Amino acid sequence: MGVSRQSVRILTNFYTLGDEMLVNEYLDQVIKSRPYKYSTKQTLIKDVKRMGIWDMDTSEITSALIRDKVDSESNHNSRRRLYITARSIFKDLGVCQDLPKLESISRIYDFPSQDDLHELIDQSKYRLQLFLCMYGGLRVGEACAVTPEKLSGDYLEVNEAYSQDGLHLGSPKTYGKVLLPHWLAEEVRAMSLDQHWQLGMTTKMVSNSIYKLSRNRKWSTRTGGKGVNPHMLRHFYATEMIRRGVNPEIVRRQMRHKNVSTTLRIYTQVKSEELFESLPQRPTPPKSDLENLKTREGNVIHFDFGATS
């Protein structure tokens, strides 16, 4: 297998330093040589620090070391992401490529009712951004980047997103057009200049606003004591459409997923009572059989359809 020019450049810089380079120095070379999105760069830096290898020498990095660092994480999806980060960063050094490739586990949310969610969001200073997550399926960075100019009728062009730190306005995770409810499109059209997001405003302002509201005494009983966040609203959006019987292909387009399997596997969920209601019921036995039906001790059912010879 050939080696890319980017890999050659990184390795050349590595060997120029006499095989001695700190992980953070090596990561800087990797980031500069690869066409990563701003958000991806920030995630890589955060993950390397989280693994506790930031100030280590690259010569110390092994799969065994990364396993020890990552396996201490309690969250499965966090472990999955950290393994992906390590494989990506160190692939040019030929290490960490045998790390586990874990499957993601969909997060299960305990949704409050739509009425409660809507009323809760209406109390937030960032209600418009949150309604775009709940009724348009947008990610919070995408919702913050929405302006009236991106509307065509009730269709919204999703082509930009703010980074979590608010310092960068760039491409979204997925592009596409989303059809908004007419009332919400009208709110976007009527946006005032002070409602436009500005560089330097972190998207955590939106997340913190709804989380704090959902945890206060007035709302905690109505939300089941669960904190509400913008990404939960995106899951709610997909789940409610599937629950209403909307064609999964339409849900996929609105969510801007490449594959409908992603929509159905990760972004939709069912309640336990819905699962029980979906089970097929056995036919009612004929009347003559019912007369011989006997139930003994709890749920144990015995059938006596006559003596056998």
Backbone bond lengths (Angstrom), bond angles and torsions (degrees), N, CA, C in turn:
res aa  C-N    CA-C-N  psi(-1)  N-CA   C-N-CA  omega(-1)  CA-C   N-CA-C  phi
1 M - - - 1.466 - - 1.524 109.11 -
2 G 1.325 117.41 134.94 1.455 122.29 -177.64 1.516 112.50 -73.85
3 V 1.310 115.53 162.74 1.466 121.61 179.04 1.519 108.45 -109.50
4 S 1.325 117.72 130.57 1.457 121.39 -177.68 1.517 111.11 -71.05
5 R 1.335 115.88 160.74 1.464 120.75 177.82 1.520 111.03 -61.57
6 Q 1.343 115.19 -36.25 1.465 119.06 179.09 1.524 109.95 -62.98
7 S 1.342 116.14 -41.56 1.460 120.21 -179.46 1.523 110.19 -65.36
8 V 1.354 116.21 -41.95 1.459 120.72 179.21 1.525 110.13 -60.13
9 R 1.352 116.87 -41.64 1.454 121.19 -179.21 1.530 110.93 -63.61
10 I 1.322 116.38 -43.35 1.464 120.19 -179.94 1.521 110.48 -65.07
11 L 1.341 115.70 -46.87 1.455 119.65 -178.68 1.519 111.91 -65.36
12 T 1.346 116.60 -34.77 1.461 120.24 178.01 1.521 110.17 -63.27
13 N 1.337 116.05 -45.38 1.461 120.07 177.93 1.525 110.93 -63.04
14 F 1.330 115.34 -36.13 1.463 121.02 -179.08 1.528 110.61 -64.26
15 Y 1.328 115.53 -49.58 1.466 119.31 -177.31 1.530 112.27 -73.54
16 T 1.334 116.71 -24.54 1.464 119.83 177.28 1.521 110.81 -62.20
17 L 1.335 115.32 -32.03 1.457 120.41 -179.10 1.534 111.60 -86.34
18 G 1.336 115.22 15.05 1.463 118.78 176.71 1.511 112.78 68.86
19 D 1.333 116.09 37.70 1.467 122.28 177.83 1.527 112.24 65.30
20 E 1.323 117.62 11.62 1.459 120.32 179.74 1.520 108.94 -115.50
21 M 1.314 114.65 111.29 1.459 119.55 179.25 1.518 107.81 -152.73
22 L 1.307 116.45 132.97 1.448 120.59 176.11 1.520 109.54 -70.52
23 V 1.318 116.38 153.76 1.469 120.77 -179.43 1.521 110.82 -59.01
24 N 1.325 117.88 -39.84 1.466 119.08 -178.68 1.528 111.39 -67.17
25 E 1.341 117.47 -31.62 1.471 121.01 176.14 1.535 110.11 -70.75
26 Y 1.316 114.53 -42.39 1.466 119.67 178.75 1.531 110.38 -64.13
27 L 1.344 116.66 -42.28 1.456 121.01 179.00 1.525 110.83 -60.97
28 D 1.318 116.59 -39.13 1.470 120.82 177.63 1.531 110.48 -59.60
29 Q 1.341 116.83 -41.17 1.474 121.31 177.51 1.529 110.52 -64.46
30 V 1.323 116.09 -42.33 1.465 121.18 -179.50 1.523 110.77 -62.55
31 I 1.315 116.03 -47.25 1.466 120.77 -178.18 1.522 111.71 -62.75
32 K 1.329 116.36 -39.64 1.467 120.18 -179.30 1.525 112.44 -70.51
33 S 1.317 117.16 -25.45 1.468 120.12 -174.06 1.524 114.07 -96.80
34 R 1.328 116.74 -8.79 1.470 119.61 -177.86 1.523 110.15 -118.64
35 P 1.341 116.51 146.73 1.478 120.39 -176.42 1.525 113.36 -80.31
36 Y 1.318 116.69 57.05 1.455 120.92 179.44 1.533 110.88 -74.69
37 K 1.349 115.81 148.40 1.453 120.52 169.59 1.529 108.81 -70.58
38 Y 1.308 115.62 158.28 1.462 121.14 179.91 1.525 110.64 -55.51
39 S 1.338 116.63 -46.06 1.466 120.32 -177.62 1.525 111.18 -63.76
40 T 1.339 116.81 -35.74 1.463 120.49 178.94 1.524 110.32 -66.38
41 K 1.332 116.73 -41.54 1.471 120.64 177.83 1.524 110.46 -58.93
42 Q 1.325 116.00 -44.29 1.457 119.93 -179.39 1.525 111.28 -64.69
43 T 1.334 115.94 -37.80 1.459 120.24 179.07 1.521 111.24 -66.16
44 L 1.354 116.99 -41.40 1.460 120.56 179.51 1.534 111.25 -61.70
45 I 1.323 115.79 -43.78 1.469 120.26 179.33 1.526 110.06 -62.84
46 K 1.330 116.25 -45.63 1.467 120.68 -179.56 1.528 110.86 -62.86
47 D 1.332 116.84 -40.88 1.469 120.37 -178.06 1.526 112.19 -67.71
48 V 1.335 116.61 -40.64 1.465 119.95 179.22 1.525 109.99 -63.01
49 K 1.312 116.85 -41.54 1.469 120.25 177.29 1.525 110.47 -65.73
50 R 1.319 115.89 -38.92 1.464 120.11 -178.73 1.528 111.30 -65.12
51 M 1.332 116.97 -34.13 1.468 120.62 178.70 1.521 112.46 -75.89
52 G 1.334 116.76 -10.55 1.459 120.34 177.96 1.515 114.29 74.76
53 I 1.360 117.05 28.31 1.469 120.40 -178.74 1.524 111.75 -116.07
54 W 1.302 118.26 9.43 1.458 123.82 -174.21 1.527 112.68 -54.64
55 D 1.325 116.59 -45.83 1.467 121.62 -176.05 1.526 113.54 -101.15
56 M 1.325 116.37 13.27 1.464 119.37 178.79 1.521 110.01 -85.09
57 D 1.323 116.33 159.29 1.462 121.18 175.34 1.521 108.82 -80.38
58 T 1.318 116.80 142.72 1.467 120.56 -178.84 1.525 111.96 -59.97
59 S 1.317 117.48 -28.16 1.463 120.29 -179.50 1.529 112.23 -67.27
60 E 1.337 116.44 -15.43 1.467 120.71 -179.52 1.523 112.53 -88.50
61 I 1.335 116.43 -11.75 1.463 120.26 -174.05 1.519 111.12 -77.33
62 T 1.331 115.27 122.51 1.460 122.40 175.80 1.526 108.56 -137.22
63 S 1.316 115.81 164.17 1.468 119.80 177.41 1.527 110.59 -61.53
64 A 1.324 116.27 -38.68 1.463 119.93 -179.54 1.523 111.32 -62.50
65 L 1.339 116.04 -41.18 1.465 120.29 178.86 1.530 110.49 -62.86
66 I 1.334 116.37 -46.92 1.467 120.34 -178.78 1.521 110.37 -62.96
67 R 1.328 117.68 -40.04 1.467 120.48 177.28 1.525 111.04 -58.66
68 D 1.333 116.25 -45.48 1.466 120.21 179.84 1.524 111.17 -61.18
69 K 1.329 116.40 -40.48 1.469 120.84 -179.56 1.523 111.48 -68.78
70 V 1.322 115.36 -45.24 1.470 120.57 -172.57 1.524 112.33 -78.19
71 D 1.312 117.48 -37.26 1.467 120.03 -175.96 1.515 113.51 -66.21
72 S 1.321 117.20 -12.19 1.464 119.90 175.79 1.527 111.77 -77.58
73 E 1.338 116.20 -12.63 1.469 120.73 177.54 1.531 109.45 -71.54
74 S 1.312 116.78 133.54 1.469 120.67 -178.43 1.528 112.41 -81.63
75 N 1.332 117.21 -26.73 1.465 120.76 -176.29 1.529 110.82 -87.88
76 H 1.312 116.14 125.69 1.471 121.48 -177.71 1.521 112.08 -59.97
77 N 1.337 117.35 -47.05 1.464 120.39 -177.01 1.528 111.90 -67.99
78 S 1.330 117.11 -28.89 1.466 120.20 174.98 1.524 109.97 -67.41
79 R 1.330 116.38 -42.70 1.471 120.02 176.96 1.524 110.51 -61.34
80 R 1.310 116.20 -41.62 1.467 120.83 179.18 1.528 110.78 -59.34
81 R 1.348 116.40 -47.00 1.462 120.10 -178.16 1.522 111.71 -65.19
82 L 1.332 117.44 -40.53 1.463 120.73 -179.20 1.528 111.56 -65.77
83 Y 1.321 116.75 -37.31 1.473 119.75 175.97 1.531 110.30 -64.49
84 I 1.326 116.78 -41.20 1.472 120.91 178.15 1.527 109.82 -61.73
85 T 1.332 116.34 -44.05 1.462 121.43 179.03 1.524 111.19 -59.09
86 A 1.332 116.89 -47.35 1.472 120.88 -177.94 1.527 111.13 -63.78
87 R 1.320 117.20 -43.12 1.469 119.86 179.20 1.518 111.26 -62.74
88 S 1.336 115.31 -39.81 1.461 119.75 -177.97 1.526 111.84 -69.15
89 I 1.315 116.41 -47.69 1.466 120.59 -175.55 1.528 111.86 -64.71
90 F 1.331 116.59 -44.40 1.467 119.83 -170.07 1.532 114.18 -98.96
91 K 1.331 117.18 13.08 1.473 118.38 -177.58 1.526 112.05 -63.98
92 D 1.340 117.88 -32.28 1.466 119.98 -179.74 1.530 112.29 -71.97
93 L 1.326 116.83 -17.39 1.465 120.48 177.10 1.529 111.36 -93.33
94 G 1.339 115.34 -6.43 1.458 119.33 178.01 1.515 114.41 74.73
95 V 1.337 117.11 20.91 1.461 120.58 178.00 1.520 109.70 -119.99
96 C 1.317 115.45 161.02 1.474 123.24 176.70 1.528 113.69 70.21
97 Q 1.309 117.79 10.84 1.457 119.22 -178.43 1.523 112.68 -81.13
98 D 1.320 117.27 -10.68 1.460 120.84 178.68 1.526 112.31 -100.53
99 L 1.334 116.47 13.53 1.461 119.84 177.45 1.526 110.40 -67.08
100 P 1.332 118.21 152.88 1.467 121.30 -177.70 1.531 112.28 -59.11
101 K 1.323 115.78 143.69 1.464 121.97 173.96 1.520 107.25 -106.94
102 L 1.313 114.90 92.48 1.454 120.99 -174.54 1.522 112.00 -81.82
103 E 1.324 116.10 145.90 1.457 121.57 173.36 1.530 108.60 -80.75
104 S 1.317 115.78 143.37 1.462 118.92 178.39 1.523 109.69 -73.71
105 I 1.321 115.69 150.66 1.455 121.96 176.25 1.516 108.07 -114.25
106 S 1.312 115.56 123.57 1.461 119.97 -178.05 1.519 110.66 -65.31
107 R 1.318 115.41 133.57 1.457 120.20 177.71 1.526 109.51 -75.40
108 I 1.320 116.78 133.64 1.454 121.58 -179.86 1.526 109.07 -100.09
109 Y 1.328 115.48 120.96 1.461 120.73 -179.88 1.529 109.97 -101.74
110 D 1.309 115.74 146.03 1.459 122.14 173.55 1.525 106.59 -99.19
111 F 1.337 115.83 92.37 1.460 120.10 -172.55 1.527 112.39 -73.58
112 P 1.334 117.35 133.86 1.463 119.74 165.10 1.530 108.71 -68.68
113 S 1.316 117.57 173.98 1.460 120.26 178.38 1.529 109.74 -69.09
114 Q 1.327 116.18 158.64 1.458 120.22 179.39 1.530 111.04 -60.84
115 D 1.322 116.59 -41.16 1.466 119.96 179.83 1.522 111.42 -61.10
116 D 1.344 116.31 -43.32 1.459 119.96 -179.78 1.528 111.05 -66.62
117 L 1.336 116.70 -41.89 1.466 120.21 178.38 1.525 111.16 -61.86
118 H 1.321 116.28 -45.46 1.463 120.88 -178.17 1.525 110.56 -62.20
119 E 1.331 116.26 -46.53 1.466 120.17 -179.34 1.525 111.05 -64.84
120 L 1.335 116.44 -37.91 1.460 120.76 178.28 1.522 111.20 -63.00
121 I 1.324 116.25 -48.50 1.467 121.56 -178.73 1.524 110.73 -62.22
122 D 1.309 115.99 -34.34 1.472 120.75 -178.15 1.525 111.74 -62.41
123 Q 1.335 116.95 -18.32 1.463 120.67 179.53 1.528 112.42 -85.63
124 S 1.339 117.73 -12.18 1.456 121.47 -174.04 1.525 112.25 -84.08
125 K 1.304 115.39 146.90 1.465 121.79 174.14 1.520 110.58 -62.30
126 Y 1.330 116.33 -25.92 1.462 121.54 -176.96 1.532 110.88 -108.41
127 R 1.321 115.33 38.22 1.460 121.45 -176.18 1.525 112.30 -57.39
128 L 1.345 118.33 -39.07 1.459 120.59 -177.84 1.530 111.06 -63.53
129 Q 1.327 117.07 -46.40 1.466 120.33 178.80 1.527 110.99 -62.61
130 L 1.325 116.37 -39.10 1.460 120.42 -179.16 1.526 111.75 -71.28
131 F 1.336 117.19 -37.35 1.466 119.77 176.10 1.531 111.00 -65.72
132 L 1.335 117.26 -31.85 1.472 120.51 176.52 1.531 110.75 -66.76
133 C 1.319 116.83 -30.80 1.471 120.46 175.32 1.527 110.38 -73.72
134 M 1.328 116.53 -41.02 1.456 121.36 -174.59 1.517 113.44 -78.23
135 Y 1.338 117.00 -37.65 1.465 120.66 -175.21 1.530 113.71 -111.48
136 G 1.341 116.30 0.04 1.458 119.96 176.91 1.516 112.85 -128.31
137 G 1.341 116.26 -6.94 1.453 120.63 178.81 1.515 114.35 70.29
138 L 1.325 118.33 19.87 1.464 120.92 -177.92 1.522 110.93 -78.07
139 R 1.314 115.57 151.75 1.463 121.45 168.95 1.521 106.97 -78.16
140 V 1.325 116.96 157.56 1.461 119.68 -171.43 1.528 112.03 -61.78
141 G 1.339 118.41 -40.13 1.464 120.31 178.42 1.513 112.58 -63.92
142 E 1.344 116.17 -34.00 1.473 121.34 177.34 1.523 110.43 -70.94
143 A 1.332 115.77 -40.51 1.463 120.12 -179.97 1.526 111.13 -63.37
144 C 1.330 116.14 -37.23 1.467 119.97 179.84 1.532 111.50 -68.36
145 A 1.325 117.65 -24.94 1.467 121.72 -177.34 1.524 113.14 -88.24
146 V 1.325 117.80 -0.01 1.470 121.48 -177.43 1.526 111.13 -72.48
147 T 1.331 115.88 135.26 1.470 123.91 174.35 1.527 108.34 -137.08
148 P 1.332 118.57 159.95 1.470 120.66 -179.49 1.524 113.22 -57.81
149 E 1.324 117.77 -30.00 1.467 121.21 -177.59 1.527 112.37 -64.71
150 K 1.310 117.12 -17.11 1.467 120.48 -178.17 1.527 112.73 -88.70
151 L 1.320 116.73 2.29 1.453 121.35 178.06 1.523 111.29 -92.96
152 S 1.316 115.03 140.38 1.464 122.59 169.70 1.514 106.01 -132.21
153 G 1.324 115.40 99.63 1.457 118.68 -168.46 1.513 107.63 67.77
154 D 1.340 116.68 -126.11 1.461 120.39 176.21 1.529 111.50 -101.97
155 Y 1.327 116.54 7.76 1.464 121.27 177.26 1.530 109.83 -88.69
156 L 1.318 115.47 133.38 1.460 121.85 179.56 1.526 109.77 -109.62
157 E 1.330 116.23 126.57 1.463 121.29 176.09 1.530 108.69 -83.58
158 V 1.319 116.26 116.84 1.467 121.21 178.35 1.525 107.03 -98.09
159 N 1.327 116.14 100.04 1.473 120.37 -175.12 1.528 113.51 -134.67
160 E 1.337 116.52 3.70 1.464 120.27 178.43 1.524 109.37 -146.05
161 A 1.327 114.93 159.26 1.465 120.50 176.02 1.519 109.65 -154.30
162 Y 1.317 115.72 143.68 1.460 120.99 174.71 1.524 109.23 -84.82
163 S 1.323 115.26 142.90 1.463 119.93 174.47 1.521 108.48 -71.16
164 Q 1.332 115.34 162.18 1.460 120.06 -177.58 1.524 111.97 -59.99
165 D 1.330 116.72 -35.13 1.471 119.20 -179.77 1.526 112.76 -81.43
166 G 1.336 116.98 -5.86 1.454 121.13 177.27 1.515 115.43 75.76
167 L 1.319 116.26 6.79 1.461 120.13 -176.01 1.524 113.47 -94.15
168 H 1.311 116.52 -3.00 1.461 119.34 -175.84 1.529 110.04 -143.67
169 L 1.337 115.71 132.45 1.458 122.15 172.98 1.521 106.64 -112.85
170 G 1.315 116.30 110.46 1.463 120.15 -175.20 1.510 112.20 -139.67
171 S 1.318 115.93 -154.44 1.456 121.01 -176.55 1.524 110.79 -75.27
172 P 1.338 117.32 148.88 1.466 120.87 177.50 1.520 110.36 -78.91
173 K 1.301 116.45 171.33 1.464 120.02 177.29 1.519 110.42 -63.97
174 T 1.336 116.35 -39.49 1.472 121.48 175.48 1.525 109.33 -139.57
175 Y 1.324 115.46 137.85 1.459 121.52 177.66 1.525 110.37 -87.68
176 G 1.343 115.62 164.95 1.451 119.27 173.40 1.513 112.43 151.52
177 K 1.342 114.71 173.00 1.461 121.74 175.96 1.519 108.77 -105.99
178 V 1.326 115.58 138.26 1.460 122.15 -179.08 1.528 108.71 -123.18
179 L 1.311 116.45 131.28 1.458 120.47 176.42 1.524 108.85 -84.73
180 L 1.348 115.75 120.70 1.459 121.06 -179.50 1.521 110.41 -95.31
181 P 1.332 118.29 153.41 1.459 120.59 169.36 1.538 107.83 -57.09
182 H 1.321 116.99 144.35 1.470 120.16 -173.96 1.528 111.92 -57.21
183 W 1.338 116.88 -40.94 1.471 119.54 -178.34 1.529 111.28 -62.65
184 L 1.346 116.46 -35.80 1.459 119.88 -179.02 1.532 110.53 -75.46
185 A 1.330 116.90 -37.68 1.468 120.01 175.49 1.526 110.42 -61.11
186 E 1.317 116.46 -37.27 1.462 120.57 178.17 1.529 111.16 -66.03
187 E 1.331 117.12 -36.40 1.464 119.77 177.27 1.521 110.77 -66.21
188 V 1.339 116.95 -39.67 1.463 120.42 177.42 1.520 110.00 -63.55
189 R 1.332 117.07 -43.19 1.469 121.08 179.74 1.517 112.02 -61.12
190 A 1.325 115.39 -30.31 1.465 120.11 -176.34 1.531 112.88 -93.17
191 M 1.338 117.34 10.70 1.468 120.68 -178.66 1.528 111.07 -58.25
192 S 1.328 115.42 133.77 1.468 120.21 174.32 1.530 108.28 -88.25
193 L 1.322 116.36 165.46 1.463 120.20 -177.50 1.526 112.00 -61.36
194 D 1.325 117.23 -33.30 1.461 118.53 -179.00 1.527 112.65 -74.78
195 Q 1.353 116.73 -7.93 1.459 120.36 174.66 1.530 111.90 -89.50
196 H 1.344 117.01 -11.06 1.458 120.56 178.22 1.518 109.85 -73.04
197 W 1.326 116.12 134.02 1.465 120.80 178.72 1.521 110.01 -69.59
198 Q 1.316 116.27 146.20 1.453 121.43 -178.09 1.530 110.45 -122.07
199 L 1.330 116.56 149.71 1.457 120.76 174.97 1.527 109.88 -57.37
200 G 1.307 115.67 136.38 1.459 120.54 -177.60 1.519 112.83 101.56
201 M 1.350 116.85 -16.43 1.465 120.96 176.32 1.526 108.03 -88.65
202 T 1.313 117.55 117.35 1.459 120.59 -178.07 1.528 110.77 -75.55
203 T 1.324 115.98 146.65 1.468 119.31 178.10 1.530 110.69 -71.38
204 K 1.332 116.49 -14.35 1.463 119.35 176.74 1.521 111.71 -65.11
205 M 1.330 116.52 -18.99 1.463 119.47 176.63 1.521 110.07 -61.72
206 V 1.329 115.98 -37.93 1.469 121.11 177.93 1.523 109.69 -70.12
207 S 1.335 115.99 -47.83 1.469 121.01 -178.43 1.523 111.42 -61.24
208 N 1.330 116.59 -45.45 1.465 120.37 -178.28 1.520 111.84 -65.84
209 S 1.335 115.75 -35.23 1.461 120.16 -178.46 1.528 111.29 -61.52
210 I 1.324 117.04 -50.62 1.468 120.05 -176.30 1.524 110.90 -74.56
211 Y 1.334 116.89 -32.25 1.464 119.09 179.79 1.531 110.62 -66.13
212 K 1.331 116.72 -46.16 1.464 120.43 -179.73 1.522 111.44 -64.07
213 L 1.331 116.83 -40.42 1.464 120.19 178.17 1.528 110.92 -61.40
214 S 1.349 115.66 -44.02 1.464 119.72 -175.78 1.526 112.75 -70.36
215 R 1.334 116.82 -18.24 1.460 120.34 -177.57 1.526 113.37 -98.65
216 N 1.342 116.99 -6.33 1.460 116.40 -179.00 1.533 110.42 -75.34
217 R 1.305 115.88 167.90 1.462 121.34 -171.51 1.528 112.45 -60.54
218 K 1.316 117.17 -37.31 1.457 120.90 -177.00 1.526 111.95 -64.34
219 W 1.351 116.76 -38.78 1.459 120.07 -172.28 1.516 114.11 -102.71
220 S 1.314 119.41 -18.40 1.462 120.64 -173.11 1.529 112.78 -60.55
221 T 1.347 116.29 -34.80 1.464 118.32 179.03 1.529 111.21 -69.70
222 R 1.337 117.39 -32.58 1.465 121.14 -178.29 1.527 111.75 -80.73
223 T 1.328 116.84 -21.56 1.465 119.75 178.11 1.521 111.55 -101.84
224 G 1.331 116.47 8.95 1.462 120.14 178.93 1.507 113.00 70.82
225 G 1.338 116.41 21.12 1.452 120.17 -179.02 1.511 113.85 74.88
226 K 1.336 116.81 6.53 1.459 121.39 -178.96 1.523 110.39 -93.81
227 G 1.327 116.62 137.16 1.451 120.40 175.97 1.516 111.18 -74.42
228 V 1.317 116.92 138.24 1.468 122.12 179.31 1.523 108.96 -98.58
229 N 1.323 117.12 139.37 1.462 121.31 177.12 1.526 109.68 -136.79
230 P 1.337 118.90 162.28 1.466 121.45 -175.90 1.525 114.23 -58.92
231 H 1.336 117.97 -37.54 1.470 118.39 -177.89 1.525 111.09 -71.22
232 M 1.309 116.54 -28.64 1.460 120.76 173.48 1.533 109.87 -60.67
233 L 1.333 116.37 -36.45 1.468 121.12 179.99 1.527 110.76 -67.75
234 R 1.332 117.62 -33.94 1.475 120.93 176.07 1.529 110.12 -65.69
235 H 1.330 116.90 -41.02 1.468 120.48 175.93 1.528 110.55 -64.22
236 F 1.331 115.57 -40.62 1.468 120.33 178.78 1.528 110.39 -59.49
237 Y 1.319 115.68 -42.42 1.468 121.91 -178.83 1.525 110.88 -58.04
238 A 1.325 117.20 -49.78 1.466 121.42 -178.27 1.525 110.84 -67.71
239 T 1.328 116.36 -43.89 1.463 120.34 -177.75 1.514 111.78 -62.68
240 E 1.334 117.19 -41.92 1.459 120.55 -179.26 1.525 111.78 -66.12
241 M 1.322 117.98 -36.86 1.469 119.46 178.09 1.527 110.89 -65.36
242 I 1.314 117.30 -44.33 1.464 120.85 178.31 1.519 109.88 -63.19
243 R 1.324 116.70 -40.52 1.469 121.57 -179.35 1.533 111.28 -64.00
244 R 1.331 116.43 -31.32 1.467 120.22 178.93 1.532 112.15 -83.37
245 G 1.322 116.71 0.62 1.452 119.79 177.42 1.512 114.45 85.57
246 V 1.335 118.21 18.27 1.465 121.15 178.86 1.530 109.24 -68.99
247 N 1.322 116.12 139.21 1.461 122.09 178.15 1.534 109.86 -51.71
248 P 1.340 117.81 126.90 1.474 120.09 -178.76 1.527 113.69 -56.03
249 E 1.332 117.95 -29.86 1.459 120.01 179.16 1.527 110.67 -67.70
250 I 1.322 117.37 -34.93 1.462 120.84 176.15 1.529 109.89 -67.53
251 V 1.328 116.13 -41.28 1.466 120.24 178.04 1.528 109.50 -61.28
252 R 1.327 116.54 -43.47 1.471 120.86 179.48 1.527 110.73 -58.38
253 R 1.333 116.85 -45.36 1.461 120.21 -178.92 1.523 111.35 -64.76
254 Q 1.308 116.42 -41.99 1.462 119.93 179.47 1.532 111.49 -65.92
255 M 1.325 115.92 -34.49 1.466 120.74 178.77 1.529 111.74 -81.36
256 R 1.330 116.52 -14.06 1.473 123.96 -179.29 1.534 112.27 63.52
257 H 1.326 115.15 39.63 1.458 120.45 175.18 1.523 109.95 -89.82
258 K 1.323 116.35 151.40 1.462 120.41 176.42 1.523 110.89 -74.60
259 N 1.321 116.27 -37.36 1.460 121.15 -176.71 1.525 110.85 -124.48
260 V 1.330 115.76 138.53 1.454 119.85 179.49 1.523 110.72 -65.86
261 S 1.338 117.81 -22.95 1.465 120.41 179.18 1.521 110.77 -63.09
262 T 1.329 117.46 -34.98 1.468 120.94 176.98 1.522 110.17 -63.08
263 T 1.322 115.79 -43.33 1.462 121.34 179.98 1.517 111.23 -60.48
264 L 1.323 115.97 -47.09 1.457 120.30 -174.38 1.522 112.29 -78.18
265 R 1.338 117.49 -33.91 1.462 120.50 -174.66 1.528 112.56 -81.71
266 I 1.324 116.98 -37.00 1.466 120.30 -171.96 1.521 112.96 -106.10
267 Y 1.327 116.84 -38.89 1.462 118.74 -168.83 1.521 114.93 -101.94
268 T 1.318 118.29 1.48 1.465 118.91 176.05 1.517 108.62 -124.57
269 Q 1.312 115.60 145.59 1.451 120.80 -179.87 1.519 109.69 -146.57
270 V 1.317 115.87 163.01 1.457 120.72 -178.60 1.512 109.57 -123.94
271 K 1.312 115.37 154.03 1.449 120.98 174.87 1.527 108.80 -84.45
272 S 1.326 116.39 154.88 1.460 120.08 -176.91 1.521 111.49 -61.76
273 E 1.352 117.16 -35.88 1.464 119.00 -179.80 1.525 111.35 -67.21
274 E 1.344 116.54 -31.77 1.462 119.78 176.84 1.522 110.56 -68.41
275 L 1.317 116.52 -34.50 1.456 121.03 178.50 1.521 110.04 -65.14
276 F 1.328 116.94 -45.24 1.463 119.99 179.26 1.530 111.74 -64.33
277 E 1.345 116.03 -39.66 1.455 120.13 -179.96 1.519 112.52 -66.16
278 S 1.342 116.65 -23.67 1.455 120.29 -177.69 1.520 113.50 -79.98
279 L 1.359 116.17 -14.00 1.460 119.22 -177.05 1.521 111.10 -67.71
280 P 1.352 118.82 136.93 1.466 120.96 177.68 1.524 110.12 -69.13
281 Q 1.311 115.63 143.47 1.458 121.24 179.79 1.528 109.87 -98.65
282 R 1.304 116.81 146.54 1.456 119.54 178.52 1.525 109.68 -73.75
283 P 1.322 117.60 152.55 1.472 120.17 178.23 1.522 110.78 -64.03
284 T 1.322 116.36 151.54 1.460 120.85 176.86 1.521 109.14 -70.46
285 P 1.340 118.30 127.23 1.472 120.17 -179.82 1.528 110.74 -61.88
286 P 1.326 117.96 152.38 1.478 120.95 176.29 1.521 110.72 -57.29
287 K 1.328 116.26 156.31 1.459 121.05 -175.98 1.513 111.97 -57.17
288 S 1.330 116.85 -40.27 1.465 120.21 -178.80 1.524 111.26 -63.11
289 D 1.327 115.46 -34.25 1.462 119.21 178.49 1.519 111.25 -73.52
290 L 1.340 115.10 -36.13 1.464 118.85 -179.16 1.523 111.43 -61.23
291 E 1.335 116.37 -32.16 1.458 119.77 -179.65 1.518 111.67 -65.43
292 N 1.343 116.24 -26.39 1.465 120.17 -179.00 1.527 113.18 -97.42
293 L 1.385 115.29 0.71 1.462 119.44 -177.63 1.523 110.32 -75.92
294 K 1.310 116.48 126.55 1.462 120.53 179.66 1.518 109.56 -124.53
295 T 1.312 115.94 136.64 1.459 121.62 178.10 1.518 109.22 -116.39
296 R 1.300 116.00 127.60 1.453 120.28 -178.13 1.529 109.86 -129.87
297 E 1.309 115.59 137.58 1.462 122.75 171.18 1.518 113.70 49.58
298 G 1.299 114.94 86.51 1.468 120.94 173.47 1.512 113.00 70.15
299 N 1.341 114.88 -123.96 1.456 120.63 -173.65 1.519 113.41 -96.84
300 V 1.337 118.39 7.28 1.460 120.30 -179.73 1.504 109.03 -82.00
301 I 1.329 118.22 119.60 1.456 123.79 -176.91 1.521 109.16 -111.03
302 H 1.349 116.76 128.35 1.454 122.28 179.88 1.528 108.91 -116.08
303 F 1.313 116.74 135.81 1.463 121.28 177.98 1.532 108.93 -108.75
304 D 1.331 116.82 132.17 1.457 121.82 176.01 1.516 107.81 -126.24
305 F 1.329 115.91 99.22 1.469 120.33 -175.56 1.549 111.07 -101.51
306 G 1.330 115.41 31.99 1.463 118.47 176.81 1.518 111.45 111.54
307 A 1.318 114.91 158.32 1.462 119.56 -178.31 1.515 110.52 -72.19
308 T 1.301 115.41 150.67 1.465 120.95 176.44 1.510 109.28 -103.20
309 S 1.302 117.01 149.50 1.457 120.78 -178.41 1.520 111.30 -86.38
